[in-house]
Amino acid sequence: MNITANVLRNLNAYIFFCLATALAQSQTIGAPGTRVAEPFPLSDVHLLDSVFKQNMERNARYLLSLEPDRLLHNTRQYCGLQPKGDIYGGWEKRVFAGQTLGHYLTAISQQYAATGDARFRQRIDYIVQEMAVCQERYGDGYIGAMPPLALAALRGLKAGKVGLNGAGVPWYTEHKVLAGLKDAWVLGGNAQAKTVALKLADWVDALTAGLTPNQQQEMLVKEFGGMNEVLVELYQLTGNTKYLDVSRRFYHQAVMDPLAAGKDELPGKHANSQIPKVIGEAVRYEATGDENGRKIAENFWNLVTAHYLFAMGGLSDKERFFPEDQASEHLSFQTAETCVSYNMLKLTEHLFEWKPMVAYGDYYEKALYNHILASQEPQHGMFTYFIPLKPGSFRTYSTPEDSFWCCVDTGMENHTKYGEAIYFHDDSNLYVNLFIPSVLTWKERKFTLRQETGYPDGDRTELIIQSASLKPLTLQVRCSSWANGPLTFELNNESLAVDAKPGQFAKIKRVWHPGDRVKIVIPMGLRTEALQGASNKVAIFYGPLLLAGDLGAVPHSTNYPWSREHNANIGATTADVPVFVKESPTSLLGNLRRIPGPRLVFQTTNLAKPKEVVLRPFKDLAYEYYNVYWDVIPEAEWAKQLEARARLVDEFNPGEHQSEMEHGLVADHSRVGDFKNSKWRDAMDGGFFQFRMKVLPGTPQDLCCTYWGGDTNRDFDILINGKLLAIQRLSGEKPGKFLDIDYPIATGLIAGMDHITIRFKPHDGSIAGGIFHATVLRGAP
């Protein structure tokens, strides 16, 4: 019988037997979906020293620093028991309370499965025991940490009240709890967790059983995490079709049906809400053979990777999908939510199992090296929420006890499971998908393989057979599509003829013997990757690694590098970013040279203006200002920019804290916002805003302001030191584009002055602005 991969991934022999028996007895469900490659359990892959093992150990120390009783605070309090520890801060004190406990259970269960460290098993056992006590107090199967209002809203489903008003996103939170209990059972080997999890799943069934199809869909308007996924997994584990039936109540037609039809209706949708739904349908395909689930998963992955990805493998701006190929307008401080890549990697692993393709491995590698590794703070193991891609930006990390954002919680999991996508197998093939130092123990085949590599800093890896049975086995090695040419192979120091062109798997079939060594060279070099929809903005890669400009260290401050709030630095000042002056992006690689030494460091030569820049792997720029996408402009355009720079007297950036403080902003009835990746400020009827700017006495000068050309019905005065400079009306004269307007400043207005105060004041019933940028320029020659 073909048992699903996500179950095989983790189960012990007893659960294997129970699952096989249960599924064999079920006659009402179709055959499981076709799978070509199976993953290995985390316990079968041991990491050797590398950045991955170091990250894993750093994360383990953080996991052990957290106190289970503090994570259980609300769980005990809301069921009427005295908490044993003070509640943690951040999201744990808000409507998301309890999600961390579920993710934490998953993380420590994965850590235990990967390492066998008894300290994590002890925590699993303690937490599950406490949850079981609390579940008994509730008496109806519920267990969690939801505030009473949220729990009452969920229980209202029995009466057909599906709006969940005032409850936040209770199914999202409850999914984390149920998934954590499932993992404590399957990965942590805790039998009590099985009992608690199934009681909770039965409670979910009882709440939703009476909903009509329309009510079910109304319920799903609120984010519900991966409820469909975990319920299908419980069906796989028990063979009880009840859980499969319950999972179908979490099929979100408004999102899934267009994906099944291959339609792209993603723009505007919350990115991380959709991916778990897709994963759930992928798991449904694996459990039942439902082809609709496979179509949804494959269509979604293809759409996202073709139209929505940033160079580091992440996606989304302000947590949402933006219109296809408009990424250049969405390089902000709020790009690339880390949870999104966490879920995309889960989805990609399922797709690889169905059809081992180099494209899946290439994406997994890109997001793993350039997003997941970059998401961990290297001193204390803290976590990013967003990975900013705004030019000249930097990363913000969580605090140990006062953040607990969703990306802290998935981050705890990310760094416990690095071993799960390195190798895959079927009966006669072993897929080497990632080049990470590790030891694989394939118990069923009595086959042990050791991978030693300095990749991707180096261009080679070595596979050493430590034990093998006398049965032919085919090694299939991923040949990355980005490779500079065919990979080369040696077997026991002799050249081996292998078809190893980029974009395919190189196959070596033989009877392997202990001591056999396969040396692989992966041709790596520099390449560019254009931003979606903007061919003149490019990122630079060396092999799988995204390179970013090192623009200098970020000074430590109250909000840097650790912050309670993930959005603490959204309005922070960025570093100045050079441009690349070249006639074409395709010709710039010749102007990069590697700096000698063991690390990957590159220097631009005769390329970056106004000064050259050093490029380093993006993942390593933890505390620096950086830039990823480079504007490539021809010499003539650079000459124009130089001329504009020569005219610049002063520059003001509305909505940016540092610039507004330096220019003495004063405002009343004024608003700020962010549009097209630019900050703006306006003033409402009866209000104003003003700021000070430098001027050159006795010199002809212009005030240049940038507006949005689509704004209409905006009438306002622009005054200098209280005297009228201009009356401006915005009437939508340049829709879809920014609008620059120059206002000549009469020398009499600024005679004898080195600073002026510029005020924007709306006419009655109107709005002043918004303005996106303001400069004082010397008069044009």
Buried (B, 14 or more C-beta within 10 A) or exposed (E): EBBBBBBBBBBEEEBEEBBBEBBEEEEEBEEBBEBBBBBBBBBBBBBBEBBBBBBBBBBBEBBBEBBBBBBBBBBBBBBEBEBEEEBBBBBBBEBBBBBBBBBBBBBBBBBBBBBEBEEBBEBBBEBBEBBBBBBEEBEEBBBBBBBEEBBBBBBBBEEEBBEBEEBBBBBBBBBBBBBBBBBBBBBBBBEBBBBBBBBBBBBBBBBBEEBEEEBBBBBBEBBBBBBBBBBBBBBBBBBBBBBBBBBEBBBBEEBBBBBBEEEBBBEEBBBBBBBBBBBBBBBBBBBBBBEBBBBBBBBBBBBBBEBBBBBBBBBBBBBBBBBBEBBBBBBBBBBBBBBBBBBBBBBBBBBBBBBBBBBBBBBBBBBBBBBBBBBBBBEBBBBBBBBBBBBBBBBBBBBBBBBBBBBBBBBBBBBBBBBBBBBBBBEEBBBBBBBBBBBBBBEEBEBBBBBBBBBBBBBBBBBBBBBBEEEEBBBBBBBBEBBBBBBBBBBEEEEBEBEBEBBBBBEBEEEBEEEBBBBBBBBBEBBBBBBBBBEBBBBBBBBBBBBBBBBBEBEEEEBBBBBBBBBBBBBBBBBEBBBBBBEEBEEBBEBBEEEEEEEBBBBBEEBBBEEBBBBBBBBBBBBBBBBBBBBBBEEEBBEEBEEEEEBEBBBBBBBBBEBBEBBEBBBEBBBBEBBBBBBBBBBBEEBBBBBBBBBBEEEEBBBBBBBBBBBEEBBBBBBBEEEEBBEBEBEBEBEEEBBBBEBEBEBEBBEEBEEBBBBBBBBEEBBBBBBBBBBBBBEEE
